[in-house]
Amino acid sequence: MAAVVALQAAAAIYFFVDGVNDVLHAGSDMTTLEASLEALVALGLLAGVVLGVFAIRAAAREAHETERALDLARGALAEAIDLEFARWGLTASEADVALFALKGCTVEQIATMRASAQGTVRAQLSQVYAKAGVNSQAALMATIMEDLLPRRDSQ
C-alpha cells in the first residue's frame, strides 16, 4: 500500500509541475483547459495520497492493537495453564511434556524436542493424565479448554 501511495505522490507532483508549466507558457484556450484538467488530476492524486497515508497509519495502529491484544491473551492463556498444572501437582518435566501435548505434539516429537527417550515421555504423559484425571491427549486438551471457555447456562 505504501508503494501505491508513493506512486500516487510522484504522479501528483508530475501533473502539478506540468500543469504549472503549461499555465506559465499558455498560448491558447485549449492549453489552459488541458492545464486545468492536469491540475484537477493532480489534486485528485494528492487527495489519494493523503487518504492513503491515513489508511496506512490506521492499519498500522489496528495491527499494533491486535498484536497487543493477542499478547495479553497469550499471557492469560499461559497463566491459566500454569495454574491448572500447579493445581494438578505436575512436576516441571511433566508440565513441559503436558504443554507439548496441548500443542498437539506426538510422543516422538516431544521426545526429540526434550532429548528424552520415548518411553520416558510416555511415562510422564501417563503421570500427567493420571493427575489431570484424563486418559488421552484429546481429553487433556478438552479439560484445559473446559476451564478456559465461558460456561453457558442451561435453559
C-alpha positions in Angstrom: 0.0 0.0 0.0 2.9 2.4 0.8 4.3 1.8 -2.7 0.9 2.8 -4.3 0.8 5.9 -2.2 4.4 6.8 -3.2 3.4 6.2 -6.9 0.4 8.5 -6.5 2.6 11.2 -4.8 5.1 11.0 -7.7 2.2 11.3 -10.3 0.6 14.2 -8.4 3.9 16.1 -8.4 4.4 15.4 -12.1 1.0 16.6 -13.1 1.2 19.6 -10.8 4.6 20.7 -12.2 3.4 20.0 -15.7 0.2 22.0 -15.1 2.1 25.0 -13.7 4.5 24.9 -16.6 1.5 24.8 -19.1 -0.2 27.7 -17.4 3.0 29.8 -17.4 3.5 29.1 -21.1 -0.2 29.0 -22.2 -0.8 30.1 -25.7 -4.3 29.1 -26.3 -7.6 28.3 -24.6 -7.0 24.6 -25.4 -3.7 24.7 -23.4 -5.4 26.4 -20.5 -8.1 23.7 -20.5 -5.5 21.0 -20.6 -3.6 22.6 -17.8 -6.8 22.9 -15.7 -7.5 19.2 -16.2 -3.9 18.3 -15.2 -4.3 20.4 -12.1 -7.6 18.6 -11.3 -5.9 15.2 -11.8 -3.0 16.4 -9.6 -5.5 17.4 -6.9 -7.3 14.0 -7.1 -4.0 12.2 -6.9 -2.9 14.4 -4.0 -6.2 13.6 -2.2 -5.5 9.9 -2.8 -2.0 10.3 -1.3 -3.4 11.9 1.8 -6.2 9.3 2.2 -3.6 6.6 1.6 -1.3 7.9 4.3 -4.3 8.0 6.7 -5.3 4.4 5.7 -1.8 3.1 6.2 -1.5 4.8 9.6 -4.9 3.4 10.7 -4.0 -0.1 9.5 -0.7 0.1 11.4 -2.4 1.3 14.5 -5.0 -1.5 14.3 -2.3 -4.1 13.7 -0.4 -2.9 16.8 -3.6 -3.0 18.9 -4.4 -6.5 17.6 -0.9 -7.7 18.4 -1.1 -6.2 21.9 -4.5 -7.9 22.5 -3.0 -11.2 21.3 0.0 -10.8 23.6 -2.4 -10.3 26.5 -4.5 -13.3 25.5 -1.3 -15.4 25.2 -0.2 -14.3 28.6 -3.6 -15.0 30.1 -3.7 -18.5 28.5 -0.2 -19.3 29.7 -1.1 -18.2 33.2 -4.3 -20.3 33.2 -2.5 -23.3 32.0 0.3 -22.8 34.6 -2.4 -22.5 37.4 -4.1 -25.7 36.2 -0.8 -27.6 36.1 0.0 -26.4 39.6 -3.5 -27.5 40.8 -2.8 -31.0 39.4 0.6 -31.0 41.1 2.7 -31.6 37.9 6.5 -31.6 38.2 8.4 -29.2 35.9 9.2 -32.1 33.5 5.5 -33.2 33.5 4.4 -29.7 32.9 6.8 -29.3 30.0 5.6 -32.6 28.4 1.9 -31.6 29.1 2.4 -28.3 27.3 3.9 -30.0 24.3 0.9 -32.4 24.3 -1.5 -29.5 24.5 0.2 -28.1 21.4 -0.6 -31.3 19.6 2.9 -32.8 19.5 3.3 -36.6 19.3 5.3 -38.6 21.8 8.1 -38.9 19.2 8.1 -35.1 18.6 8.2 -34.4 22.4 11.0 -36.9 22.9 13.0 -35.3 20.2 12.5 -31.8 21.5 13.3 -32.7 25.0 16.2 -35.0 24.1 14.4 -37.8 26.0 13.5 -41.4 25.3 10.0 -42.0 24.0 9.4 -44.4 27.0 10.2 -41.5 29.4 7.8 -39.2 27.6 5.1 -41.9 27.6 5.6 -42.4 31.4 5.5 -38.7 32.0 2.3 -38.3 29.9 0.8 -41.2 31.9 1.5 -39.3 35.1 0.1 -36.1 33.6 -3.1 -37.9 32.5 -3.5 -39.5 36.0 -3.0 -36.2 37.8 -5.4 -34.5 35.4 -8.0 -37.3 35.7 -8.0 -38.0 31.9 -6.9 -40.8 29.7 -5.7 -39.2 26.5 -4.2 -36.2 24.8 -7.6 -35.2 23.5 -9.1 -35.4 26.9 -6.3 -33.3 28.4 -6.9 -30.6 25.8 -10.7 -30.8 26.5 -10.1 -30.4 30.2 -7.9 -27.3 29.7 -10.4 -25.8 27.2 -13.3 -26.5 29.5 -11.7 -24.4 32.2 -10.9 -21.6 29.7 -14.2 -21.3 27.8 -17.1 -19.4 29.2 -19.9 -21.6 30.6 -23.3 -21.5 29.1 -26.3 -21.5 31.5 -28.6 -24.5 30.9 -32.0 -23.3 29.9 
